[in-house]
């Protein structure tokens, strides 16, 4: 947004991270709340919430000139409540002005002394938005005591909206407990997060603020290592660095490290050196063999593991590989977590991955700022191996679905139907999604630049089928899709995108 000249009292639209523009009013900040360094910004109170935040001037627009534009692009219920709250505020302000002119009443009502609502990491008041008519829209300064809880520095910990888990589509952290353990067993994290009991009986935990969305993550002071700078790893490391983490990188092809060194990363000569230098080391490689070699091979991670060191396996592998790696890491006194990610290269670059974690719960908690930097959502699934199982199931479904879409496109062509019309109809129905639209458009344009390698989805299908065999559970759809991907690999499509499975039907 273009910079504008604004002053205290002006109504504005404020843009905070990936959230939509939201109506607010520029107000005076509390006396003991300093403006963030190096940022030309205003302190904004948002309507329809109790939230305040420092917003950069380029992320602000005057309210009235842009009202119709904003209402067109934002349709949510809470957004409409916020707009209604602005209109109520304007009516009250106009009424007071007329009252003052007509009666000359200089007494007026006493300004509310209600404390300023600033959410921070240990704030457990995450109630849903109330009706705008219940909100106090006065702009009196808060009592100083309301700010005594700001321990993380100016402007940190602000939250755009306070909402239950099920209503916030942006950034959540969840702890999906696979055990019968009471909430008290999660005391270290419950101090920072609101615990909500779901109908299913599992425990969901929502982050107290959407820090990944508003860009105000407080990075951990632990030293981070990262091994593997492929399609997914590159985006992850970039986002860790952007959010202020201290990262040491290693890649089998050393040249891939150069760009990240320029961005401020440190270089590790071997996986063992990275693990020994860092408190938390992440790995994201192609398959089970690569994951084992990285840990157990010459100059591997295991040689750098010492008591207390954390190792997080982010590769999509089978549960047996995870069990083996967990055992060898913990045998050296290390702490282990698996955290495979659901997403694509684009989602990795955007910091919008979905993270599935399992293993040492305390490591999951220690990685909080890292997961917020790289993803929009994280789940903790209990004991090591559960995340691998869940990820293989997810990728099995995605791979089978992509093969079916490709089959539909080619059948449309074979029967004289327009592939574009097929896609247009598909995207107007219940199966409409960004995934379907983007993949099909790329197919029709002959664009198979990898966003997720075809060879990797075929590997995941193979592992999922094997997992089904071990559980004596049929996977006929996955087996059929796997054969199509194998055909595509034989046609030299391994290093293309998963949508290149289309070519298996036309040769």
N, C-alpha and C positions, 0 to 999 in steps of 0.2 A: 504494500500500500504506500502511496505517496505521502511524504511528510506534510503535516498541516500545522498551522499556528493555532494553538488552543490555550485555554486558561481555566483556572479553577471555576467550577460551576457549569462548564459546558457539558452538554449531553453528547455522547460519542458512541461509536461502534468500536469495540476493542477486540483485536485478534490475538488469541493466546495459543501458540503452538499450532497443533492440528485441529483444534476446536474451531467451530464456525464463529464468525463475528458475533459479538454479544453486546446488547445495549448496556451502557453504564454512564456514570457521571464522574468527571474529574473532581476530586476532593483534596483537601489538605491532608498530607500524611501525618500520622502521629509524630510528636516532637522528637521522640527517641527512636524513630525508625528512619535510618539514613537511606538515601537514594543509592541504588547499585552503582558501582564505579564504572566509568567509561560508557554509560548508557544515557542517552538523552530520552527521558521517559516521563510519564505522568502517573500519579497514583489514582487508580480508578476503582470506584465502587460499582459492582455489577448489580443490575436490577434482577429481581426474581430469585436472588440468592443472598447469602450473608457474606459473600466473598469480596475481597479486595486484592489488588495486585499492582505491581509496577508494570506498565506497558510501554514499550518503545513507541516513540512518536510516529514512526513509519507504519506502525500496526494500529493506528487510530484514524477514524474518519468521523466527521461531524454527523450527528444523529439525523437531523431532518433531511438534508440533501440526499442521503443514501437509504432512507427508510424503505421506500418501495423496492429498491434493488435487493436489500437484505431480506425482506419478507418473502420475496419471490424465491430465493435460493434456500431458505430455511423454513421447514414446515413442522418441526417437532412441537410437541405439546408444551414442553418447558420453555421453549423459545417463545411461543405465543404468550405464555404466562408472563415472561419477562417483558415483552412488548406491551402487554396490557398494564403491567406495573408502571412502565414509563408513562403511559397515557394517564393513569390514575394520578401519578405524581404531578404531571403537567396541569391536570384539572384542579388539584389541590392548591398548586402554586398560583394558578390564575385566580382561584377563589379567594385565597389569602390576600392577593394583590388588590382585588376589588373591594374586599372587606376593609383593608387598610385605608384605601382611598375614600370609601364611603363613610366610614365611621371614625376614621382617625385613631383607631385603636392601636396604641403603641405598646400595650402590654403583651398581647399575643400569648401563645402557649409556651410553656417552658420546654426548652429543647431536651430531647431524650438523652439520657446519659448511658445508653445501652453500649456495652463493650463491643469493640470491633471484632468481627469474626474472621480470624486468620487461621486456616487449617495448617497443621504441621504434622510431622511424621508420627508423633505419639498422641494425636488428637483422636479420641474415640467417638466424638459426636458427629456421626455421618448420616444423620436423619435425612429423609427425602425432602425435597422442596415443599414448603407449605403453600397454601393459597396466597397469591400476591396481596390480598386484602389484609392478611395477617402480618405482613412485613412492616417494619418500621423504616420508612424511607428517608428519615432525617439524616443529616450529614454532620452531626456534632462529633467533636473529637472524642475518642475513647478515653477511658480512664487509663493512666499509665500501667496499672496492674494487668491490664488485658494483654500487654506485650511482654510481660516478664517471661513468658514461655518460649519466646523466639530465641532458641539457642543455636540455630544453624546459620545465622548471619542474615543480613538484609535481603529481603525479597525471596528467601527460600521457603519452600513448603507451601506456597500458595496453591489452592485448588480451584479449578474453574467451576465445577459443580459438585455439590454433595448429593450422592445418589446411591440407591441400593445396587448391589451387584447386577441384578437382572436388567436394570434400566440404563446402565452406562455402556455404550457401544465402543468406548475408546480403550483406556488402559486399565486392566485389572490384573491383580495377582491373586491366584487361588491356591488354597491348600486342600486338595481332595484326599481326605484321609481314607486309607484302605483298611484301617483298623478300628477297633472299638474304643480307642483311647479317648479319655475325656479331654476337654479343651484345656484343662490345667497343664497337660503335658506339653502344651505349646507355648508356655509362658514367655520365653524370650521374644517370640514374634507377636504374641497377643498384645504386648505393650504398645506396639506400633500400629497394629492392624485391627480393624473391626471384625469381630467374629459373627457370622450369620449362619444359623442352622437352616439348611435346606429341607424341603419336604422329604427328600430321599434319605435323610439321616446323615449324609456326609457333611463334612464341615468345609464351608467356603470362606476364604479370607480375602477381603478387598483391601487394596492398598489405600492408605489414608489420603494420598493425593496422587493425581495423575502426572507424576513428575516427568515421565518420558514424553508426554504430550506437550507440556508447557516448557520443556527444555531446562528445567531447574533441578535436574538430578544432582544430588550431592555424591560425587564418586567415592568409592571406598578408598581408604588409605592403603589398602593391601596392594602389593605388586602383582600385576596380572601378566601371565604368559599365554601366548596363543600359537598353536601349532597347526599349520594348514591354511593356505591362503587361496583356496579355490573359489568357485562361484559364491558359495555361502560364507566362507570364512572371511573373504575380503570385505564384504559389506559389514559383517559383525565387528571386525577390527576397526574399520573406519568409524563406526558409531561409538565404539568404546573410547577411541581417541577424541572424538568430537565432544564427548561428555566429560572429558577431563581425567580419564583413567590413565595410569602409568602402565604401558603395555610393552612387553618384550616379545618379538615375533621370530618365528622360524618357519621355513618352508623348504621342501625337498629341492625345488628349483629356486635357488637363492635370489635370482633376479627379481622375483615377485615381491621380495621384501623392500626393495629400493623405494617404491612410492610411499610406503608406510613409514620408513625411516625419515623421509622428507616431511611427513606429517607429524613427526615427533616420537615415533616408536623407537625402541631400542632393538638391537639385533642380537639374537642368540645363535651361537655357532652350532649347537647340537640340541636335540630334545632334552638330553640329560642336563645340559647347562641351563636351559630355560627353566626346567623344573626345580633345579637347585637354587636359582636366583630369585624365583618368584614364590609368592605365598599361594596363589591360585593359578593353576595351569589348565587351559582349555585345549581340546583337540577336536578338529573337524576334518576328517579325511574320507576317502571314497568308499571303503568296504571293510569287512571284518579282518581280512589279511593285513591291510594297511594299518588298521587300528592296533592289531597285535604287534606288528613290526615296530610301530612307533614306541610302544611301551617296552617290549621284550628284546628288541634288536640291539645291535651294537650302538653304543652311546645313546641308548633309549631312555625314556622317561624314568623307568624303574631305578636306573643308576643315580638319578638326581633326587629321588624321593627320600625325605627324612621325616621323622615324627612330626605330625602337625601339618605337613604340606598337603594341599588339596589338589585333586586331579578330577577334571570334569570331561567326560567323553561325550561329545556332541554329534558324533558320527551316527548314521542310521545303520545299525548292525543287529545281529540276532541276540536273543537273551543269553545264550550260552557264552558268547564272547564277552558280554557285559559281566557275567558272573565270574569268568576267569580273570578279567582285568581288575574287578573289584577285590578279588581275593589276593592278587599279587600286590596291589597297591596298599591294602590294609595290613598285609603281612610285614611291610616295612614301616608301619606306624603312620602311613598316610591316610587321608580321608578321601572317600570316593563318592562321586555323584555322576549319574548319566543324565544328559540333557539334550537329546536330539531335538531338532527344530523342524516344524512344518512350515513350508513356504517355498519361495523361489528366490532367484537372484535379485529381482526387483524388490521384493518384500524385505530381503536382507539389507539391501541398500537403503531402504526407507526406514529401517528399524521397526518393522511391523511383523516380525516372525511370531509364531506361536511355539512356546518352549514347553516341552514335556520333561519333567525332572523326576528322578527316583534315586533312592540311596540314602546317604547321610543327610538328614534334615537340617542339621546345623550348617552344612556346607551350602545348602539351598538358601538359607537365610543370609549367609555371608556374601552370597553372589547377588543379592537383591539389586544393587545399583547396576551391576553388569547386565542382568536380565532386563531391567527397565530400559537400558540403553539400546539393547538389540531387539527387543520384542514388544508387542502390544499386550501379550497375555502369557502368563506362565502357570503351569499346573504342577503340583507335587503329587505323585502317584504311589507313594509308599516305598516298598523295598526294591532294591536294584533288580532290573530286568523288566519291571512293569512298563517303564517308559519305552523300552525297545519293542515290547509286544504291541503297545498302543500305536506306536509310530508305524510299524509294519502293517497293521490293520488299516490305518489311515491311507498309507501310500498304496496298499492293495486296492482300496476302493477308488482312489484317484486314478491309478493306472488303468484299471478295468473300465472306468468311466470314459477316459480319454480314448481308449481303443474303440469303445462303442460309438462315441461321437464321430470318430474317423470312419467307422463302418457306415454310419448313417449318411455322411457326406458323400462317400463313394457310391453308395447304393442310389442316392438321389441322382447322381450323375449318370449312372448306368441305366437308369430307367427314364432318362430324358427330363428330369426335373432340375430346376435351377438350384444350385448349391447356395447361392446368396439368399434366395427366397426361403429355402429350408432354414438357414441361419436366422433370418429375420423373424420367421414364425417361432422358432425355438426360443428366441430371446424375448418374445412377448408372452411366453407361457410360464408355467410353474418351475421350469428348469432353468430359467434365465439366471445368469450370473456373470460376473466379470471374467471368471475363468473361461467359461464357454465362449463368450464373445471374443475375448482376446486370442484364444487358441485357434478358433475357427477363422477369424480374420487373418491371422498369420498363415494358416494353411492355404487360404484362398489367394494370398499374396505371394505364396512360395517362400515365406520367411521362416526358416527353422533355426534361427540363431538361438543357442541354448539359454534357457532360463532355468531349466532343470534337465540335466542330461538324460537322454533316453536309456543309456546303459545303466544308469543308477536306478531308474524306476523298474527296469527289468530285473535288476539285482534284488530290489525290494519285493517284487512279486515272487521271485524264486524263494526268498527267505520266508515270506508269509505262507506260501504253499507248504514249505517244510514244517513250519510251526503248526499248520493245520494237521499235517500228517502225525506229528508227535501228540497232538491232542485228540487224534482220531476224529477230526472234524472235516467234513467235505468242503472243498474250495473249487468247485467246478468252473465258476465264472473267472476266477483269478487264473486258473490253469489255462483256460482258453485264451485269455488276454496275454498270458505269458508267451504262448506259442506265436502270437502275432508280433510281439516285441522281439522275439528271437528271430523271426523272419526279417524284421526291420534291421536288426543288427547285422544279419547276413547281407543286407543290401547296403552296408557301410553307413548306417545312420546312428551309430553308437554315440558319437560326439555332437549330435544335433539335439534339438529340444525334444521333449517327450511327444510333442504334436507330430513329429516326423514319423510316428507309427502309421500315419496316413499313407505313407509311401509303400507300406507293406501290402496295401489293398490294390495298388495300381500297377504293380509289376508282376 
